[in-house]
Amino acid sequence: MAENSDLKVGWLVSNLKTNDFEELFNTELASSRMRAGVCISGCQKADITVYPLNFRQADHNPNLVFMAKYVPDSNTGQYLDDSGKRWAFWLKKIKKLHSKKGKLILDYTDNHFVNPGIVGDFYRKIKPMVHALVLPSDRMKSNVAASWDKETYVIPEPVEVDFIEPGKRQLDVSTALWFGHITNLGWLLEFIQTEIHKAPPRRLIILVNNNPVDAVKQAAKNAPKGMEISLAKWTVDTMRKASKISHYSIIPSNKDDPRKSGVSPGRLLTSLAMGLPVIASPLDSYMPFKEYFSLIGTDEGLNLMKNPLGRE
């Protein structure tokens, strides 16, 4: 690709406050941060023309467009193209690209083709104009097989933190850490009302985008008595700091959910890289690493929750 001087790349990315590439590496959307950001960096190193994000100027004329996760509206007014504008803005650019025989490649980290609602509607509308999908896992490739018969490429997410040696954390106040996008929060809220009762930590740290105070408060009513829940906004820096005062990471999910079951092992590998023992659901992309984490709902997982550092 680097030899193709005619190649001009554009990226469509949601929830940005600016059109600057640097913002990608701080966004809460992992699919933008660890996928779009890495791809753009690689293109730039290969001397491939990459237009500013969302290629807004009249002279921005890409012939290859990558589309990150479509988010219709943050409902906060803090991002570009909110208030319902993003649908028309992106669709106009995609139609123009298609009319010029350009290629549209979706970075497809959730299986939206089969999901109801406005996000699924957008993906189904642009589907005839899509050239290929970039997927985070082999399981996602299997998930989309019934609804997609064109090109696919499997590219997992990188680990975004430096590796940290497991530390000698004091166990006076046992602390569990959960971090992730708000679309994954529901499984955690269910977990703290059910499974976590078998061996509750003294404290649970939740790092998430947005600020779902009401949802967390509602779930906390059915949480183990005496368990302190701390809620904070996710950033790479807060995640690193939280990992240093946590004893293990929990990643509850649903391996049978066709939208999420094909996710990459990103959160698992990030937790391990931060030196934390992990208790997680058996997602397909996690299982190649089954020697290095414990499964939720097993005796091993329960023992890890009771004694995360393996002390007698």
C-alpha positions in Angstrom: 0.0 0.0 0.0 2.8 2.4 0.7 3.9 2.2 -2.9 0.4 3.5 -4.1 0.9 7.2 -4.3 -2.7 7.5 -5.4 -4.1 6.1 -2.2 -5.9 8.7 -0.1 -7.4 7.5 3.2 -10.2 9.0 5.3 -11.7 7.9 8.6 -15.2 8.4 9.9 -15.0 8.5 13.7 -17.7 9.2 16.3 -17.6 11.2 19.5 -14.8 13.6 18.8 -14.4 17.2 20.0 -11.9 18.1 17.3 -10.6 16.7 14.1 -7.2 16.1 15.5 -5.5 12.6 15.3 -4.2 13.0 18.8 -7.6 13.0 20.3 -8.1 9.4 19.2 -5.6 8.2 21.8 -7.7 9.6 24.6 -11.2 8.7 23.5 -13.2 6.3 25.7 -14.2 4.3 22.6 -11.6 1.5 22.5 -12.5 0.7 18.9 -11.4 4.3 18.0 -8.5 4.5 20.3 -6.9 1.2 19.7 -8.0 0.5 16.2 -8.4 3.8 14.2 -5.5 5.4 16.0 -3.2 2.5 15.3 -4.2 2.3 11.7 -3.7 6.0 11.1 -0.3 5.9 12.8 0.7 3.1 10.5 -0.5 4.8 7.3 1.4 8.0 8.3 4.6 6.0 8.9 4.1 4.5 5.4 3.7 7.9 3.8 0.1 7.3 2.9 -2.1 10.3 2.7 -4.5 10.4 5.6 -7.0 13.3 5.7 -8.0 14.9 9.0 -10.7 13.0 10.9 -14.1 12.9 9.1 -12.4 14.7 6.1 -14.6 17.8 6.3 -13.0 20.1 3.8 -14.0 20.4 0.1 -10.6 19.3 -1.1 -10.6 16.2 1.1 -11.2 13.5 -1.5 -10.4 10.0 -0.1 -10.7 6.9 -2.3 -10.5 4.5 0.7 -12.6 5.2 3.8 -12.5 3.4 7.1 -15.5 3.7 9.3 -15.2 3.3 13.1 -18.1 2.5 15.4 -21.2 4.6 14.5 -22.6 6.4 17.6 -25.8 8.4 16.7 -25.6 10.9 19.6 -23.8 11.2 22.9 -26.8 13.2 24.3 -24.2 15.5 26.0 -23.7 18.1 23.3 -19.9 17.9 23.8 -19.0 16.2 20.5 -19.0 17.2 16.9 -22.0 16.1 14.8 -24.3 15.4 17.7 -27.9 16.4 17.9 -28.8 13.8 15.3 -26.5 15.3 12.6 -24.1 12.4 12.3 -26.5 10.1 10.3 -26.9 12.6 7.4 -23.3 13.8 7.6 -21.8 10.3 7.3 -24.3 9.0 4.9 -23.6 11.8 2.4 -19.9 11.1 2.5 -20.4 7.3 2.1 -22.7 7.8 -0.9 -20.2 10.2 -2.5 -17.4 7.7 -2.0 -19.6 4.9 -3.5 -20.5 7.0 -6.5 -16.8 7.4 -7.3 -16.1 3.7 -7.0 -14.1 4.2 -3.7 -14.0 1.5 -1.0 -15.6 1.7 2.4 -14.2 -0.6 5.0 -16.0 -1.0 8.4 -14.1 -1.5 11.6 -16.9 -3.8 12.8 -16.4 -4.6 16.5 -20.1 -5.3 17.3 -22.6 -7.2 15.1 -24.9 -4.3 14.3 -26.3 -5.8 11.1 -28.6 -8.0 13.1 -29.5 -5.6 15.9 -32.7 -3.5 16.1 -32.6 0.2 16.7 -31.1 3.3 15.2 -27.5 2.0 15.1 -28.5 -1.2 13.4 -30.6 0.8 11.0 -27.6 2.8 10.0 -25.4 -0.2 9.4 -28.1 -1.9 7.3 -28.6 1.2 5.2 -24.9 1.5 4.3 -24.4 -2.3 4.0 -24.7 -2.4 0.1 -22.0 0.2 -0.1 -19.5 -1.6 2.2 -16.5 -3.3 0.6 -15.1 -5.2 3.5 -15.2 -5.7 7.3 -12.3 -5.6 9.7 -13.2 -7.8 12.7 -11.7 -8.1 16.2 -11.9 -11.9 16.4 -12.5 -15.2 14.6 -15.7 -15.6 16.7 -17.0 -12.3 15.2 -16.2 -13.6 11.7 -18.4 -16.6 12.5 -21.1 -14.4 14.0 -21.4 -12.3 10.8 -21.3 -15.2 8.4 -25.1 -15.4 8.0 -25.4 -11.7 7.3 -22.2 -10.9 5.4 -20.7 -12.7 2.3 -18.0 -10.3 1.2 -14.4 -9.6 2.4 -13.5 -9.9 6.0 -10.2 -9.4 7.8 -9.5 -10.3 11.5 -7.3 -7.9 13.3 -7.3 -8.0 17.2 -6.7 -5.0 19.3 -3.3 -4.2 20.7 -2.5 -4.0 24.4 -2.4 -0.3 25.2 -0.5 -0.3 28.5 3.1 -1.1 29.4 3.4 -4.5 31.2 3.5 -4.2 35.0 4.9 -6.8 37.3 2.2 -8.2 39.7 2.7 -6.2 42.8 2.6 -7.0 46.5 -0.8 -5.4 47.2 -2.0 -5.2 50.8 -5.2 -7.2 51.3 -6.6 -5.1 54.2 -9.3 -3.7 51.9 -9.9 -6.2 49.1 -10.5 -4.3 45.8 -11.9 -5.5 42.5 -11.6 -3.4 39.3 -14.0 -3.3 36.3 -13.3 -1.0 33.3 -15.1 -0.8 30.0 -17.5 1.0 27.7 -21.0 1.7 28.9 -22.4 -0.9 26.5 -20.7 -3.6 28.7 -21.9 -2.1 32.0 -25.1 -4.1 32.1 -23.3 -7.4 32.7 -21.4 -5.9 35.6 -24.5 -4.5 37.2 -26.1 -8.0 36.9 -23.0 -9.6 38.4 -22.9 -7.4 41.5 -26.5 -8.3 42.2 -25.8 -12.1 41.8 -22.4 -13.8 41.5 -20.4 -11.3 43.5 -22.4 -12.1 46.6 -20.5 -15.5 46.9 -17.2 -13.7 47.7 -17.7 -9.9 47.7 -14.7 -7.6 47.7 -14.6 -4.8 50.3 -14.5 -2.3 47.4 -15.4 -2.3 43.7 -13.9 0.3 41.4 -15.9 1.0 38.2 -14.3 3.0 35.4 -16.6 3.8 32.5 -17.4 6.5 29.9 -20.3 8.8 30.5 -21.5 8.9 34.1 -24.2 6.2 34.8 -24.7 7.2 38.4 -28.4 6.3 38.5 -27.9 2.8 37.0 -25.1 2.0 39.4 -27.1 3.3 42.4 -30.0 1.1 41.4 -27.8 -2.0 41.1 -26.1 -1.1 44.4 -29.3 -1.6 46.3 -29.0 -5.4 45.6 -25.2 -5.5 46.0 -23.5 -7.2 49.0 -24.0 -5.3 52.2 -20.9 -3.3 53.1 -19.4 -3.4 49.7 -18.2 0.1 48.7 -18.7 1.0 45.0 -16.5 3.8 43.5 -17.5 5.1 40.1 -15.2 7.2 37.9 -14.7 8.2 34.3 -12.4 5.9 32.4 -9.1 7.2 31.0 -5.9 5.3 30.4 -4.4 7.2 33.3 -7.2 6.4 35.8 -7.1 2.8 34.7 -3.4 2.5 35.4 -3.8 4.2 38.8 -6.8 2.0 39.7 -4.9 -1.1 38.8 -2.2 -0.3 41.4 -4.8 -0.3 44.2 -6.8 -3.3 43.0 -6.3 -6.9 43.7 -8.1 -8.4 40.7 -10.1 -7.5 37.6 -13.6 -8.8 36.8 -15.0 -9.0 33.2 -18.5 -10.5 33.3 -20.2 -10.8 29.9 -22.4 -13.2 27.8 -20.7 -15.5 25.4 -24.1 -16.2 23.7 -24.8 -12.5 22.9 -24.3 -12.3 19.1 -23.4 -8.6 19.3 -20.7 -8.9 22.0 -19.6 -12.5 21.9 -17.1 -11.8 19.1 -15.2 -9.0 20.9 -11.4 -9.0 21.0 -9.6 -10.1 24.1 -8.5 -6.5 24.7 -9.8 -6.0 28.3 -8.5 -9.4 29.3 -5.0 -8.7 28.0 -5.0 -5.2 29.3 -5.9 -6.5 32.8 -3.1 -9.1 32.6 -0.7 -6.5 31.4 -1.4 -4.4 34.4 -0.4 -7.3 36.6 -3.9 -8.2 37.8 -5.4 -11.7 38.3 -8.6 -11.9 36.2 -12.0 -13.5 36.6 -14.0 -13.4 33.4 -16.8 -14.9 31.4 -15.7 -17.6 28.8 -15.8 -15.4 25.7 -14.5 -17.2 22.6 -11.6 -14.8 22.1 -10.5 -15.2 25.7 -10.2 -19.0 25.7 -6.8 -19.2 24.0 -5.6 -17.5 27.2 -7.5 -19.8 29.6 -4.4 -20.8 31.5 -4.0 -17.2 32.6 -7.4 -16.3 34.0 -10.2 -17.9 36.0 -13.8 -18.4 34.8 -16.8 -16.8 36.5 -19.0 -19.4 38.0 -16.3 -22.0 38.7 -14.7 -23.0 41.9 -11.4 -21.6 40.7 -13.0 -18.3 40.0 -14.7 -18.2 43.4 -11.4 -19.0 45.1 -9.6 -16.2 43.2 -12.3 -13.8 44.4 -11.7 -14.9 47.9 -7.9 -14.9 47.7 -6.7 -13.1 44.6 -3.0 -13.2 45.4 -3.0 -16.9 46.3 -2.2 -16.4 49.9 -3.1 -18.9 52.5 
